Amino acid sequence: MKKRLITLTLAAALLLTSGCNGEAGTPSTTTNGSGSDTVTTSGSDAANTDSAENNGDSTEAGSGDVTEANNGGDSQDLPSKDLTEEQQREYMIEHSFMTEGDTSRMARVLKKAQAGEEITVGFIGGSITEGLTAGADACWAKLTYDALCKMFPDTKINYVNAGLSGTPSILGVVRAERDLFGEYTPDIVFIEFAVNDGNDQMYKDCYESLVKKCLEKENSPAVALLFTVLENRYSCQEHMSAIGEHYNLPMMSVGNAINPMFDAGLMEWTKYSDDQSHPNIWGHELVKDFVMNYINKVNEKAQAEEMPEPSAIPDTPLNTTEYSEMKLLERDQMNITNVEGFAETDNVIATFKNGWQYRAKTGASLTFTADFKTLFLVFRCNNSESFADAEVYVDGELVKTLPSNKPGGWGNPEADLAWNGEGGEHTVEIKIAPSEKNLSYGLCGIGIQ
C-alpha cells in the first residue's frame, strides 16, 4: 500500500452539530427562524499541520464531464489571460461542475427546506472537510451550511461535520455510523476523500461502500462527491468519479477548476493554499462556491417541478460494497472476556475516547467475542519503532499481524482489515508480543459487520 505524505501534527476531529443559528465550535442552545430550539455540540479544536494526507504519488488521470482532466484536473480548456478577476472566478465555478447526476434526491430535500421542514446537511472527509488551517467556522463545509441557512432562513437546518484529519475512506466507512449518522440522519451528504485515499483496491472498495452506505439510509439522502487536489496534482478523482458515474451522483472537482488557472499563468497555488494541500480561507470560500453552484442549479429546477421519487440504487457495484454495513464498536460496546496488560483509556487519539492503551515490555492480550463476518482494527499509528505489532487471532487461529509502526504514520487513527470470512459469533484475541524494550499500542476499537 502506498503511504501518505501525511500531516505532521495530530489534529482532533470536528464533529459539529447545530441548528441554523448555532455557532459551530461553541456549545450553545439557539432558536432558529422557525421558533424551535436546537443544541450545538462540538469536538475539540484542530491543530495546525504542514502538509497533505496523501496516500501515494499518482500518475493516473482524473475525469470530468466539463473539462478533459488528467492528474487531478489538468485541463486542455485553458482560460483566456484577458479574463478579469470576476470572470476568472466564474470560469473556476463553471469548470468545477462535473455533473449534476440524478437530481431527484437533492430536489426532494430542497423542496422540504423551502416548505420549512427541518433538514440536516452532513459532511465526511479528511482535514480539508474538518477545516484544518482555516478553522471550523471558515471551512467549506460550514460555509456551505451557512449558505443553505441563508437560502432557507425560516427553516431549521442541522449541521454535521464528520471531517477527521489524516484519515481515508477506509476509516471513514468504519466510523460513519458514529460520526456522520450518530445524532442526526443527514438529508444531504457530501463526501470528500480524494487526497486522503490511495489507488489500491481496498480504497476503491471502501469508498464505494461508504457511498452505498449513505445512499441506502431509510430517508434516501442526497449524496454528492467533492474531489480535492494537492499542489502536486495528486487526487483519486479518476476512480472516485467512476464510482460517482456508476451511481449517477453529482460531482464537483477542485482540480478541474484551479489547475487550468495555474497552467494559464493566472493564479499561483499560494492564492488557494498556505501549504501543500489545505485551502486557505479564500480557498475554502471558493470551494463553497463550487458546491453552492450545484445546489443552486438543482434548486431552480426543484422549486419549479413536482417532487420526484428517489432513483433506484444500482443492483450491482462497480467494485464492491461489501463494507457498506460496517459499524464501529468502542470499548464499552464490546463483549470483553479477558484483558491482560492493556489499560482502559478515555483518550486514545482524536475523537476516539473509549479504548485501550498498552506500554510495557511484557506483552499484552485482549479477548472479546462478537458476531461478524468482517473485522477491522482501529488503532493509533506512528512512524516509530516503539509502536507495536498486533497479532490477531480469530477462533484460536493467527489470521493477521497488523503493525502500528508505519512509514506514513504520525499519531493518526488507522483502520486495517484484520479478517474476512464466514459470518457468525467469533472469539478474537489481540496479542502484543513480549519485547526487550517498551512498546506502545493504542486500540481505538473495532469495525465489524
Order of alpha helices (4+ residues) and beta strands (2+ residues): beta-beta-beta-beta-beta-alpha-beta-alpha-beta-alpha-alpha-beta-alpha-beta-alpha-beta-alpha-beta-alpha-alpha-alpha-beta-beta-beta-beta-beta-beta-beta-beta-beta
